[in-house]
């Protein structure tokens, strides 16, 4: 099954082959779970979102118009599940449309933590619409076109959002890296 | 163009999505603008910082839950059959004709080998030196009389 491509696995899965479904799960579980955990900062909610994603895949998945775009479809479903979880938690992070950050000073909360934690903390507090494009591009390696399929935007809008998100993160973390360079 | 435009190019460049002419324009600007050089450095730092973050481990409870899911076959079995047929046709489209060609070649070689082995004269026929049929024939003195 490892040499079978996603499209073939979908065909086999639709004809009732459980091994094909298990292989698709094996292929995407880590990436989808990591995406949801980083988006939600909540392991349990991320687990639920990924579970729901594979539930949708197993229950017919007739929404997959193009089997070749399975990867984008999976991220899109996981993202929607995560957004619903965020809405339920009422901390969607879109309250202040003018701000890039979800709260005031991420670094002040984590001043004594190491660089990794500072980066993670800054990322977790980045506004949702910026965080998701950073996650999809930097961690999942999706192209602008694929990210556009997931978020429902145009590729040029994705490019622009990525730029703003990176700039905000880089500005927030500039001091950290300068200090790290000075210490070397 | 403003520095903002060049910095957008830098962001696109680190995604390997900037076309070569724009790359030239960007590097030309970077040669003269320290602010944009600092931005490029911060982008590379950011990428390295994000890459260093550990990936979260998938909890075993998720594996169990997903593996328990019941699968629903696609509603119309006819459609599923057609998909399976298409899948197998796709899978066999290259190996089957290749195997047929190899088999044909093997059969031909085997038949030729057997026929040559059973009729060694065939070899002599094929291997006889060429005879010039138009060459002058030696005359028989008995006939000339």
Interface residues (C-beta under 8 A of the other chain):
Chain A: X8 X11 X12 X13 X14 X15 X16 X18 X21 X22 X25 X29 X30 X33 X34 X37 X38 X43 X46 X47 X50 X51 X54 X55 X58 X59 X60 X62 X115 X116 X119 X120 X123 X134 X137 X138 X139 X143 X144 X159 X160 X162 X163 X166 X167 X169 X170 X171 X173 X174 X176 X177
Chain B: X7 X8 X11 X12 X15 X17 X39 X42 X43 X45 X46 X47 X49 X50 X51 X52 X53 X54 X55 X56 X58 X59 X61 X62 X63 X65 X66 X67 X69 X70 X71 X72 X73 X74 X75 X80 X81 X83 X84 X86 X87 X90 X91
